[in-house]
Every structure is written in structure tokens, then in C-alpha cells.
């Protein structure tokens, strides 16, 4: 668990990355945001990669909150919708998240890759349970495996965010996510 100060540093790093880009941000830049020495920053994080792992950790905390809130939805399909749209809104609020969480170089780092893989597996477990409940209730089609529905939903989200990132974050990701959800929902509802 990160301290309050570490979370402040991670959030400031996200803001810097949104301004300068992931590769351009240095530990010196981050320390400068807080008017502290590099040495003082190293008391909180040993490296930039550790800060980036903190970014993934904050995203996971937020996703856990979103999954918990989705559990209060009126139906399993509504729960999946709520989580999907929450992720769109989260990326829209913090564009630099896409630079970190969708970065192939970072994902190839064993420690960071395992962290993101674990996060993805927790999301998958929760979403699959909603999909199964929806199937049991006849609200989600039965002729497609729930694992494939998960890939369809989350892969679509990832591609949408990646396209948004390549556009220079010019489009309204939240609005596009809502439009995409309508199409996805039409595909996963029973015919």
C-alpha cells in the first residue's frame, strides 16, 4: 500500500507524463514538481519504474472501486456496462495512463508485466462472473463463450483507448466509449 505522499508523487508524475510524454519525464523532473531534491524523492521511490508501478497500483485501486460499484448494478449486463464505461472515463481523466498501461516496453519488464497481468486477471474474474450470471438469466447470449465475450469487450476497450492515444487524445473518449458500448451490447444480448 502506498503512502499518501507516494500517491501524490504518482499523480504528479501522471500529469508530467501527460505534458511531456512518458520517455521525457525524469526523476529530476518529478522531484522538481515537489521542490525536493532527487535524494528526497529516492526515499519514496527507488526508480522511475517503481513510480510507474505505482501508477498501475492506483489504476488497480480505482478499478477495484469500479468493480465494487458495478456489483450494485440492477443486472449483470448493467454491471459490465458500468465497469466498461468507468474505465473509459478513467482513461479520459488521466490520458497518461494509456502511455503507461499500454506501453509494450514497460509490459515486457518482468515485474511491471506481472503486476499488470495480475490486475487483468482480477478484472477478468469479476467480469466473467457478471457475464455468467447474465447468461444464466438469459440476458446475455449463450452461443459465445464468456471468455470470448470478455476478450471482445476488453479488447475493444483497449483498441479504442489506443486509437485515442494515437490521435493525440483529440476525441471525446467517454462519448466514444458510450457509443462503442451500444454496439457491443447489441452483439452480446440474445438474438
C-alpha positions as CSV (number, residue, x, y, z in Angstrom):
1,X,0.0,0.0,0.0
2,X,1.3,3.4,-0.9
3,X,1.6,6.3,1.5
4,X,-0.4,9.5,0.9
5,X,2.9,11.2,-0.2
6,X,3.7,8.4,-2.7
7,X,0.2,8.7,-4.2
8,X,0.8,12.5,-4.6
9,X,4.1,11.7,-6.4
10,X,2.4,9.2,-8.7
11,X,-0.4,11.6,-9.6
12,X,2.1,14.4,-10.3
13,X,4.1,12.0,-12.4
14,X,1.0,11.2,-14.4
15,X,0.5,15.0,-15.0
16,X,4.1,15.4,-16.1
17,X,3.8,12.5,-18.5
18,X,0.6,14.0,-20.0
19,X,2.6,17.2,-20.7
20,X,6.0,15.8,-21.7
21,X,5.5,12.2,-22.6
22,X,6.4,9.0,-20.8
23,X,10.0,8.9,-22.0
24,X,10.8,12.5,-21.4
25,X,10.0,12.6,-17.7
26,X,13.0,12.1,-15.4
27,X,13.3,11.6,-11.7
28,X,14.7,15.2,-11.6
29,X,11.5,16.5,-13.2
30,X,9.4,14.7,-10.7
31,X,11.4,15.9,-7.8
32,X,11.1,19.4,-9.2
33,X,7.4,19.2,-9.1
34,X,7.7,19.0,-5.3
35,X,10.6,21.3,-4.9
36,X,12.6,18.5,-3.3
37,X,16.0,17.0,-4.1
38,X,16.4,13.9,-6.1
39,X,17.7,12.2,-3.0
40,X,14.5,13.0,-1.1
41,X,12.4,11.6,-4.0
42,X,14.5,8.4,-3.8
43,X,13.3,7.9,-0.2
44,X,9.8,7.3,-1.6
45,X,10.7,5.5,-4.9
46,X,13.9,3.8,-5.9
47,X,13.3,4.4,-9.7
48,X,11.1,5.8,-12.3
49,X,9.9,2.2,-13.0
50,X,8.8,1.9,-9.4
51,X,6.8,5.1,-9.8
52,X,5.2,3.7,-13.0
53,X,4.3,0.5,-10.9
54,X,2.6,3.0,-8.6
55,X,0.6,4.3,-11.5
56,X,-0.6,0.8,-12.2
57,X,-1.3,0.3,-8.5
58,X,-3.5,3.5,-8.4
59,X,-5.3,2.3,-11.5
60,X,-5.9,-1.1,-9.9
61,X,-7.3,0.6,-6.7
62,X,-9.6,2.6,-8.9
63,X,-10.7,-0.5,-10.8
64,X,-11.4,-2.3,-7.6
65,X,-13.7,0.6,-6.6
66,X,-15.4,0.5,-10.0
67,X,-15.9,-3.3,-9.8
68,X,-17.4,-2.9,-6.3
69,X,-19.8,-0.2,-7.5
70,X,-20.7,-2.3,-10.5
71,X,-21.7,-5.0,-8.1
72,X,-24.6,-2.7,-7.0
73,X,-26.0,-2.6,-10.6
74,X,-29.5,-3.8,-11.3
75,X,-28.4,-6.6,-13.6
76,X,-25.1,-8.4,-14.6
77,X,-25.2,-6.7,-18.0
78,X,-25.5,-3.3,-16.3
79,X,-22.6,-4.2,-14.1
80,X,-20.4,-5.0,-17.1
81,X,-21.6,-1.7,-18.7
82,X,-20.7,0.3,-15.6
83,X,-17.2,-1.1,-15.4
84,X,-16.6,-0.6,-19.2
85,X,-17.7,3.0,-19.1
86,X,-15.9,3.7,-15.9
87,X,-12.6,2.5,-17.5
88,X,-13.3,4.8,-20.5
89,X,-13.9,7.7,-18.1
90,X,-10.8,7.0,-16.1
91,X,-8.6,7.0,-19.2
92,X,-10.3,10.2,-20.3
93,X,-9.5,11.9,-17.0
94,X,-5.9,10.6,-17.0
95,X,-4.6,10.3,-20.6
96,X,-1.1,9.4,-19.4
97,X,-2.5,6.2,-18.0
98,X,-2.6,4.9,-21.6
99,X,1.1,5.7,-22.1
100,X,1.9,3.6,-19.0
101,X,-0.5,0.7,-19.1
102,X,-0.4,0.1,-22.8
103,X,3.3,0.5,-23.2
104,X,4.8,-2.6,-24.7
105,X,8.3,-1.8,-23.4
106,X,7.1,-1.5,-19.8
107,X,4.9,-4.6,-20.1
108,X,8.0,-6.6,-21.1
109,X,9.6,-5.6,-17.8
110,X,9.0,-8.8,-15.6
111,X,7.9,-7.0,-12.5
112,X,5.6,-4.5,-14.2
113,X,4.3,-7.1,-16.6
114,X,3.3,-9.4,-13.7
115,X,1.6,-6.5,-11.9
116,X,-0.5,-5.7,-15.0
117,X,-1.2,-9.4,-15.7
118,X,-2.4,-9.8,-12.1
119,X,-4.7,-6.8,-12.5
120,X,-6.0,-8.1,-15.8
121,X,-6.8,-11.5,-14.2
122,X,-8.7,-9.9,-11.3
123,X,-10.7,-7.8,-13.8
124,X,-11.4,-10.9,-15.9
125,X,-12.5,-13.0,-12.9
126,X,-15.1,-10.3,-11.9
127,X,-16.3,-9.6,-15.4
128,X,-16.6,-13.3,-16.2
129,X,-18.8,-13.8,-13.1
130,X,-21.1,-11.0,-14.3
131,X,-21.2,-12.5,-17.8
132,X,-22.1,-16.0,-16.4
133,X,-24.9,-14.5,-14.3
134,X,-26.2,-12.7,-17.3
135,X,-26.1,-15.9,-19.3
136,X,-27.9,-17.8,-16.5
137,X,-30.6,-15.1,-16.5
138,X,-31.0,-15.2,-20.3
139,X,-29.8,-11.6,-20.7
140,X,-26.5,-12.4,-22.5
141,X,-26.2,-14.8,-25.4
142,X,-25.3,-18.4,-24.7
143,X,-23.8,-19.3,-28.1
144,X,-20.5,-17.5,-27.4
145,X,-18.1,-18.5,-24.6
146,X,-18.0,-16.0,-21.8
147,X,-14.1,-15.9,-22.1
148,X,-14.6,-14.7,-25.7
149,X,-17.1,-12.1,-24.7
150,X,-14.6,-10.8,-22.2
151,X,-11.9,-10.6,-24.9
152,X,-14.4,-8.8,-27.2
153,X,-15.3,-6.3,-24.5
154,X,-11.9,-5.5,-23.1
155,X,-10.1,-5.9,-26.4
156,X,-12.4,-3.3,-27.9
157,X,-11.8,-1.0,-24.9
158,X,-8.1,-1.4,-25.3
159,X,-8.2,-0.7,-29.1
160,X,-10.5,2.4,-28.5
161,X,-8.0,3.8,-26.0
162,X,-5.0,3.0,-28.2
163,X,-6.7,4.8,-31.2
164,X,-7.5,7.8,-28.9
165,X,-3.8,7.8,-27.7
166,X,-2.6,7.8,-31.4
167,X,-4.9,10.7,-32.2
168,X,-3.2,12.8,-29.6
169,X,-6.2,12.5,-27.2
170,X,-8.2,14.7,-29.5
171,X,-11.6,12.8,-29.4
172,X,-14.0,12.6,-26.5
173,X,-13.1,9.1,-25.2
174,X,-16.0,9.0,-22.8
175,X,-18.6,9.7,-25.6
176,X,-16.9,7.2,-28.0
177,X,-16.9,4.6,-25.3
178,X,-20.6,5.0,-24.8
179,X,-21.2,4.7,-28.5
180,X,-19.0,1.6,-28.6
181,X,-20.8,0.1,-25.7
182,X,-24.1,0.3,-27.5
183,X,-22.7,-1.8,-30.4
184,X,-21.0,-4.2,-28.0
185,X,-24.2,-4.6,-26.0
186,X,-26.2,-5.3,-29.3
187,X,-23.7,-8.1,-30.0
188,X,-23.8,-9.8,-26.6
189,X,-27.5,-9.7,-26.0
190,X,-29.5,-12.7,-27.1
191,X,-30.8,-12.6,-30.6
